[in-house]
Amino acid sequence: MQRYVLKISYDGANYSGFQIQKDKVTIQGELESALKQVLKSDISIVASGRTDAGVSAICQVCHFDCNEDINEHRTLSYLNAILPKDIRVLEIDKCSSDFHARYSSKQKTYEYYFYCGMQNAVYERFATQIGLNVNIEAMGEACKYFEGEHDFSSFCASNTEVKDKVRIVYLCSIVDLGGGLYKLVITGNGFLYNMVRIIMGTLVDVGYGKLQCEKLKDVIESKSRDQAGKTMPSKGLVLKNVEY
Amino acid sequence: MQRYVLKISYDGANYSGFQIQKDKVTIQGELESALKQVLKSDISIVASGRTDAGVSAICQVCHFDCNEDINEHRTLSYLNAILPKDIRVLEIDKCSSDFHARYSSKQKTYEYYFYCGMQNAVYERFATQIGLNVNIEAMGEACKYFEGEHDFSSFCASNTEVKDKVRIVYLCSIVDLGGGLYKLVITGNGFLYNMVRIIMGTLVDVGYGKLQCEKLKDVIESKSRDQAGKTMPSKGLVLKNVEY
């Protein structure tokens, strides 16, 4: 048995998320079906994490096991020929059987694209619109409160089974991309369900002046979902990369 | 007669360019048809310039004349309700009859998005892939040769009727957006047909080492289209803004 690491990118717009589901078009479903066609055997893939419906990935990392040695280069080409254009395989490499796409991951980076001003046809392709008069500077200041080791219970969808909600955020900052377009960049050792989208919603509350920066410490310490902002739409969210 | 300035954004992917054409879906066609529906009269719009099929605009500027005073705010809302989602009106304002969207423009900024590495599903939405081993530093250096006043005949599609091909480029530079994604930003007092896409194609030749930076002066001075690089695909090109 040989384990392989598979790096992929996808535009999540037309998929019901990563995880395979009956009667739904998913990234995992498309990948496993393409792998079956190419390798002539049933392959299960394990990703670093499951992204939600509408979430994209610049580089998602997965692993799979295969009974026989494969030609990585040829398999990559075959897969990209079979897969829909909005799922692209970036890399296939042999790896140790110790490697686990989910459990071996050390840190992940997500980006959330958003813009201020009137609805814009170019930005709507990949970013979420947030009103006209938003205090971006205050949002940038607020980002600092998320950095460090915290119990992120306030920023986790309530329907989760994960017990330990302590995570370390190494970096949280807003990058001005010009023309009213911005991205939130957040790197952490792991993320809870909807964590980035809820952090983004909380930052938007700060931007609107509905929440003061200094109150963020209390919001975190409350460990209560209803103290944080709303869950922002999936569209602006992109998994940038996973480090091992 | 009252003149109005109209600022719009569009995703050019699904249109045969800006200019109205019989039996083709164009930005101008959609806009004029929506204006007719809202204002109950035939309106002709004039843009700062016509963008090609597949080219998008973050902010394109147009003007139109109307026999009667309109309620700008209400017209904007009606237009955005009628127009397809990939064309958005950003602003409508009264302006002087001296104002001309094309002839009054002082400068324009275009952006061309491109990326290096394997084909990526996220970047493919708006950027053009250029090979794996590209010398981005050399491309950045090459940009400087385009700045200033030059006869840009080498960088103009041959099927153009424009006589005077002298233009001033105020700024030409490459911005590293991270993760292998880049944009060329170019600001000038005007652009010839396909000029940005040919400049981009020439920069790619420099990136591949097919053309030395120092040769660019000769390419410009040759005033000959076949000395420059190929015309890059329209997909990566965005009209960022127009200044008056």
Interface residues (C-beta under 8 A of the other chain):
Chain A: S9 Y10 D11 S56 A57 I58 C59 N80 K85 D86 I87 R88 V89 L90 E91 G117 M118 Q119 N120 A121 V122 Y123 E124 R125 F126 L177 G179 V238 K240 N241
Chain B: S9 Y10 D11 S56 A57 I58 C59 N80 K85 D86 I87 R88 V89 L90 E91 G117 M118 Q119 N120 A121 V122 Y123 E124 R125 F126 L177 G179 V238 K240 N241
